[in-house]
Amino acid sequence: MHDDFVLPFNTVKSGMTGRVVRLGAVADTILGQHAYPLAVSELLGQALALSAMLGTALKFNGNLTIQSQTDGAVGMFVTNFASPGGLRGYASFDADRISEIEAGDSPADQAALIGQGLLALTIDPGEGMERYQGVVSLEGGDLAGAAHTYFRQSEQLPTFVRLAVARLHVAGSDGRASGWQWRAGGLIVQHISPVGGKPPTESEAETETGAATTLFGEDDDHWRRVEMLATTVEDHELLDPMLSPERLLYRLFHEEGVRVIEPAPLEAYCRCSRERVAAFLKTFADENISDLRDEDGNVTVTCEFCGAAYRFEPETGRPLE
């Protein structure tokens, strides 16, 4: 099994950089905690793969969060990467609209799930350093397209992004029984110039959307060749547990030559704890805590990320198992 890590690489001939992510048990754990409808799980799985590829590229120990806010059937999803390799995520959706989409004759269209709205990418370096946030519009496209738009507008980097997710029947490994397992994968390739991007010229900037028509390096023959090779990758190659990421990169870029870097392992995690929840409850006024009471009058708080439920006696604050 070749799972649960991000593999950075560089193409030798053209000098492009990229990363491949393969999620097995990590994706299955996170998506299995929620038991969302199929279409919602697929979208969240893609967001986890994207977060892993972007998070492992951070040059410091910090957090990267991807969050959507839209009018689509999935009104919001949140994924979080915490250095060195923790992943978590959840989604909020309209169950009736999801049922209508999944009842259709064709597979769920991601544009209908996402709808119109915003996608925010937030980087928090921690230790009192200033956070950075980039925001792009979601306009009825898919998540890979939104990521492409982000890099084009916010960082002005020629970028190729491909994301894949599915439930596959896999053989047991590492103590896990054989059966159906969520898997996710992704490929990102970027043209990184020695001086980064450049502002568009006056002629390039004048478009209907206000975005540059051509980015620095986008018309480079090396980039065009590598991008064309990257577009040949198929979903099953990104998900196949028997195909190593190294072998996949050789398939795609053997004419270029490819050099891999030390892989970054990934794991499912959550920061919630009984102590954190107790401290959170202390910030509420008594009249504002009534909505959290269960049928026995106790206060129950459920973590959106991992589904863990924490119960307390409201008067004493004593935890209940």
C-alpha positions in Angstrom: 0.0 0.0 0.0 1.3 3.5 -0.9 -1.0 5.7 1.2 -1.3 8.7 3.4 1.5 11.0 2.4 2.4 13.8 0.0 5.3 13.2 -2.4 7.0 16.4 -3.6 8.9 16.3 -6.9 10.7 18.3 -9.6 10.9 17.7 -13.3 14.6 17.6 -14.3 14.5 18.8 -17.9 12.0 21.6 -17.4 12.5 22.6 -13.8 8.8 22.5 -12.8 7.7 21.6 -9.2 4.8 19.6 -8.0 3.3 17.3 -5.4 1.3 14.1 -5.4 -1.0 13.1 -2.5 -2.5 9.7 -1.8 -5.0 9.3 1.0 -6.2 5.9 2.1 -6.9 5.3 5.8 -6.8 9.0 6.5 -9.6 9.8 4.0 -11.5 6.8 5.1 -11.3 7.8 8.8 -12.3 11.4 8.3 -15.2 10.7 5.8 -16.3 7.6 7.7 -16.7 9.7 10.9 -19.4 11.7 9.2 -21.3 9.2 7.0 -22.3 12.1 4.7 -24.3 11.5 1.5 -22.0 10.2 -1.4 -21.8 13.5 -3.2 -20.9 15.5 -0.1 -18.2 12.9 0.9 -16.7 13.1 -2.6 -16.5 16.9 -2.4 -15.0 16.9 1.1 -12.5 14.2 0.1 -11.3 16.4 -2.8 -10.9 19.3 -0.3 -8.8 17.1 2.0 -6.5 16.1 -0.9 -6.1 19.8 -1.9 -5.4 20.8 1.7 -2.7 18.1 2.1 -0.9 19.2 -1.1 -1.0 22.9 -0.1 -0.3 22.4 3.6 2.8 20.3 3.1 4.3 23.1 1.0 4.4 25.5 3.9 7.9 26.5 4.8 7.0 26.7 8.5 5.0 24.9 11.2 1.5 26.3 11.0 -2.1 25.8 9.9 -3.8 26.0 6.5 -7.5 26.1 6.3 -9.7 25.9 3.2 -13.3 27.1 3.7 -16.2 27.7 1.3 -19.3 29.8 1.9 -21.8 29.4 -1.0 -25.5 29.2 -2.0 -25.0 25.6 -3.2 -26.4 22.4 -1.8 -23.1 22.2 0.2 -23.3 25.6 1.8 -20.0 25.2 3.6 -17.1 22.9 3.9 -14.0 23.3 6.0 -10.7 21.4 5.8 -7.7 22.0 8.0 -4.1 21.0 7.7 -1.9 21.3 10.8 1.9 20.9 10.6 3.6 18.5 10.2 0.8 16.4 8.7 -2.6 16.5 10.5 -5.8 16.6 8.4 -9.5 17.1 9.5 -12.6 18.4 7.8 -16.4 18.6 7.8 -19.2 20.0 5.7 -22.6 21.6 6.1 -25.3 20.9 3.6 -29.0 21.0 2.7 -30.1 17.3 2.9 -33.2 17.9 0.8 -31.3 19.5 -2.1 -28.6 16.8 -1.9 -31.3 14.1 -2.2 -32.7 15.8 -5.3 -29.3 16.0 -6.9 -28.5 12.4 -6.1 -31.9 11.2 -7.3 -31.2 12.6 -10.8 -30.4 10.4 -13.8 -26.8 11.7 -14.1 -24.0 11.7 -11.5 -24.0 14.7 -9.1 -22.5 17.7 -10.8 -20.0 19.5 -8.5 -21.2 22.8 -9.8 -24.6 22.2 -8.3 -23.1 21.2 -5.0 -20.8 24.2 -4.7 -23.0 26.9 -6.4 -22.0 30.6 -6.2 -20.0 32.0 -3.4 -16.5 32.3 -2.0 -13.5 30.0 -1.3 -11.1 31.2 1.3 -7.6 29.9 1.9 -6.1 31.0 5.3 -2.5 30.4 6.4 -1.8 30.8 10.1 2.0 30.7 10.9 1.3 30.8 14.6 3.6 32.3 17.3 2.0 35.7 17.0 2.8 36.0 13.3 0.3 37.6 10.9 -2.2 35.4 9.2 -2.6 35.5 5.4 -5.9 34.9 3.6 -6.7 34.6 -0.1 -10.3 34.6 -1.3 -11.6 33.7 -4.8 -15.1 33.5 -6.2 -16.9 30.2 -6.7 -19.0 30.5 -9.8 -20.6 27.2 -10.4 -17.4 25.3 -11.2 -15.5 22.5 -9.4 -13.0 22.6 -6.6 -9.9 22.0 -8.9 -11.0 24.9 -11.0 -11.4 27.1 -8.0 -7.8 26.1 -6.8 -6.5 27.0 -10.3 -8.2 30.4 -10.1 -6.7 31.0 -6.6 -3.2 30.4 -7.8 -3.8 32.5 -10.9 -5.2 35.5 -9.2 -3.6 35.4 -5.7 -0.1 34.1 -6.5 0.0 34.6 -10.3 1.6 31.1 -10.8 0.8 28.9 -13.8 -0.7 25.8 -12.0 -2.3 22.5 -12.9 -4.5 20.8 -10.3 -6.3 17.4 -10.5 -8.3 15.9 -7.7 -9.9 12.5 -7.4 -12.0 10.6 -4.7 -13.9 7.4 -4.7 -14.9 4.4 -2.6 -12.9 1.3 -3.6 -12.9 -2.3 -2.4 -9.4 -2.8 -1.1 -7.5 -5.7 0.5 -6.8 -5.5 4.3 -3.5 -4.0 5.4 -1.9 -2.7 8.6 -4.5 -4.2 10.8 -7.5 -2.9 8.7 -10.0 -5.4 7.4 -10.6 -5.7 3.7 -13.7 -3.9 2.4 -14.9 -0.6 1.0 -12.7 2.3 1.7 -12.7 5.9 0.9 -9.7 7.0 -1.1 -8.6 10.4 -2.3 -5.7 11.6 -4.4 -4.4 14.7 -6.2 -1.7 16.1 -8.4 -0.5 19.7 -8.5 2.2 21.0 -10.9 3.5 24.6 -10.8 5.8 26.8 -12.8 8.0 28.6 -10.2 10.2 31.2 -11.7 13.3 32.4 -9.9 11.6 35.8 -9.2 8.0 34.5 -8.8 5.2 35.9 -10.8 5.0 39.3 -12.3 2.2 41.8 -12.6 0.4 41.7 -15.9 1.2 44.3 -18.5 -1.4 46.9 -19.3 -2.6 45.0 -22.4 -2.7 41.7 -20.5 -4.7 43.2 -17.6 -7.6 44.5 -19.6 -10.0 41.6 -19.6 -13.7 41.3 -18.7 -12.8 39.6 -15.4 -9.9 41.9 -14.6 -7.5 39.0 -14.5 -4.3 38.8 -16.5 -4.7 36.9 -19.8 -1.1 35.5 -19.6 1.0 34.8 -16.5 4.7 34.9 -16.3 5.9 31.5 -17.6 2.5 30.5 -18.9 3.7 30.7 -22.5 7.0 28.9 -21.8 7.5 25.8 -24.0 8.7 23.8 -21.0 5.6 24.7 -19.0 3.2 23.9 -21.9 4.9 20.5 -22.3 4.7 19.6 -18.6 1.1 20.8 -18.3 0.1 18.7 -21.3 1.7 15.6 -19.8 0.0 16.3 -16.5 -3.4 16.5 -18.1 -3.1 12.8 -19.1 -3.4 11.6 -15.5 -6.6 9.7 -14.8 -8.6 9.5 -11.6 -7.9 5.8 -11.1 -4.2 6.4 -11.3 -4.4 8.9 -8.4 -6.4 6.4 -6.3 -5.0 3.0 -7.2 -3.5 1.5 -3.9 -1.2 -0.8 -6.0 0.3 2.0 -8.1 3.0 3.9 -6.1 3.2 7.7 -6.6 6.7 7.2 -7.8 5.6 4.9 -10.5 2.8 7.3 -11.5 5.2 10.2 -11.8 7.4 8.0 -14.0 4.4 7.3 -16.2 3.6 10.9 -16.6 7.0 12.6 -16.8 9.6 9.9 -17.8 10.6 12.0 -20.9 11.2 15.0 -18.6 13.0 13.1 -15.9 11.6 13.4 -12.4 13.3 13.7 -9.0 11.3 13.0 -5.9 11.8 14.5 -2.5 11.3 13.1 1.0 7.6 12.3 1.4 5.5 14.0 4.1 3.3 11.6 6.1 -0.3 12.4 6.9 -2.7 11.4 9.6 -6.3 12.2 10.6 -6.4 14.3 13.7 -8.6 16.6 15.8 -7.8 19.2 18.4 -11.0 18.8 20.4 -10.8 17.6 24.0 -13.0 17.7 27.1 -10.8 20.5 28.6 -11.2 22.6 25.5 -14.9 22.2 25.4 -15.2 23.0 29.2 -13.3 26.2 28.7 -15.5 27.0 25.7 -18.7 26.5 27.7 -17.5 28.9 30.4 -17.7 31.8 27.8 -21.5 31.3 27.5 -24.0 33.1 29.6 -26.5 30.8 31.4 -29.4 31.9 29.2 -27.4 31.2 26.0 -26.6 27.6 26.9 -30.1 26.2 26.9 -29.9 25.2 23.3 -27.1 22.8 24.2 -29.1 20.9 26.8 -30.1 17.3 26.0 -33.3 15.6 27.2 -31.8 15.0 30.6 -31.0 18.6 31.0 -27.3 18.1 30.6 -25.2 20.0 28.2 -23.9 18.1 25.2 -21.4 19.5 22.7 -20.5 17.6 19.6 -17.3 18.3 17.6 -18.1 19.2 14.0 -14.8 17.7 12.8 -14.6 14.3 14.5 -18.1 13.8 15.9 -17.0 13.3 19.5 -19.7 14.2 22.0 -18.9 15.8 25.3 -21.5 15.9 28.1 -21.5 18.1 31.2 -23.8 18.8 34.1 -24.6 22.5 33.6 -24.7 23.5 37.2 -21.5 21.8 38.4 -19.6 21.6 35.1 -18.8 18.0 36.0 -18.0 15.9 32.9 -20.3 12.9 32.1 -19.0 9.9 30.4 
